[in-house]
Amino acid sequence: MGRAEPECEGSAWHTGHIHIISSSPVHVATKVGYSSFLMEASYSIVYMDHIFLIHSSVEGHLGSFHSLATVAIAAINTGVQMALLFTPSVIFEVKT
């Protein structure tokens, strides 16, 4: 099974290490949150939310690693709200 060890840095927390030992597919969902208060005149608060979905499977001599990251960023301006959604998809395949 997978094991995640969280690390804390200031107001942000994230998963530092993921150890996967399995002969069947393993799904790991990790949430990374960051909140920051800015002193600039145009922004009052910025909030970033990262969600990572990791899929790993090993079959015979073929190992594959799939990663799907969803990043949502919201910035609150004086009376104006802006939300962005960014979803990259990365697929790695290793043959041994």
C-alpha positions as CSV (number, residue, x, y, z in Angstrom):
1,M,0.0,0.0,0.0
2,G,1.0,3.6,-0.3
3,R,2.3,5.7,2.7
4,A,2.4,9.5,2.7
5,E,4.5,11.5,5.1
6,P,3.3,15.2,5.4
7,E,5.8,18.0,5.8
8,C,4.8,21.5,7.2
9,E,6.4,24.7,6.0
10,G,4.9,27.9,7.4
11,S,1.2,28.1,6.4
12,A,1.5,25.5,3.7
13,W,1.5,21.7,4.0
14,H,2.2,19.1,1.4
15,T,3.1,15.5,0.9
16,G,6.9,15.1,0.9
17,H,7.3,11.4,0.2
18,I,5.0,8.7,-1.2
19,H,6.3,5.1,-0.9
20,I,4.4,2.6,-3.0
21,I,5.0,-1.2,-2.7
22,S,2.3,-3.2,-4.3
23,S,1.6,-5.7,-7.1
24,S,-1.8,-4.2,-7.9
25,P,-2.8,-0.6,-8.8
26,V,-2.6,1.9,-6.0
27,H,-4.5,5.2,-6.0
28,V,-3.3,8.0,-3.8
29,A,-5.1,11.4,-3.4
30,T,-3.2,14.2,-1.9
31,K,-4.4,17.7,-1.1
32,V,-2.0,20.6,-0.8
33,G,-3.3,23.9,0.5
34,Y,-1.7,27.3,0.7
35,S,-3.2,30.5,2.0
36,S,-1.4,33.9,2.0
37,F,-2.4,37.4,3.1
38,L,-0.8,40.1,0.8
39,M,-0.3,43.7,1.8
40,E,-0.7,45.0,-1.7
41,A,-3.5,47.5,-2.4
42,S,-5.1,45.5,-5.1
43,Y,-5.5,42.1,-3.3
44,S,-6.8,41.3,0.1
45,I,-6.4,37.5,0.1
46,V,-5.1,34.8,-2.2
47,Y,-6.0,31.2,-1.8
48,M,-4.5,28.3,-3.7
49,D,-5.8,24.7,-3.6
50,H,-3.9,21.8,-5.3
51,I,-5.4,18.3,-5.6
52,F,-3.1,15.5,-6.9
53,L,-4.4,12.1,-7.9
54,I,-1.6,9.5,-8.4
55,H,-2.2,6.1,-10.0
56,S,0.6,3.5,-10.1
57,S,0.5,-0.1,-11.4
58,V,3.1,-2.7,-12.0
59,E,2.4,-5.7,-14.3
60,G,5.2,-8.0,-15.3
61,H,8.1,-5.9,-16.7
62,L,5.9,-2.9,-17.4
63,G,5.5,-0.1,-14.8
64,S,3.3,2.9,-15.4
65,F,2.8,6.0,-13.5
66,H,-0.2,8.4,-14.1
67,S,-0.5,11.7,-12.4
68,L,-3.5,14.1,-12.6
69,A,-3.2,17.5,-10.9
70,T,-6.1,19.9,-10.4
71,V,-5.1,23.4,-9.3
72,A,-7.8,25.9,-8.3
73,I,-6.7,29.5,-7.7
74,A,-9.0,32.2,-6.3
75,A,-8.0,35.8,-5.8
76,I,-10.4,38.2,-4.1
77,N,-10.0,41.8,-5.1
78,T,-11.9,44.7,-3.6
79,G,-15.5,43.8,-4.7
80,V,-14.2,41.6,-7.6
81,Q,-13.8,37.8,-7.4
82,M,-11.7,35.8,-9.9
83,A,-11.5,32.0,-10.0
84,L,-9.2,29.9,-12.3
85,L,-9.1,26.2,-12.8
86,F,-6.1,24.5,-14.3
87,T,-6.0,20.8,-14.9
88,P,-2.7,19.3,-16.4
89,S,-2.5,15.6,-17.0
90,V,0.9,13.9,-17.1
91,I,1.5,10.2,-18.0
92,F,4.9,8.5,-17.5
93,E,5.6,5.0,-18.7
94,V,8.7,3.1,-17.8
95,K,9.7,-0.3,-19.3
96,T,12.3,-2.4,-17.5
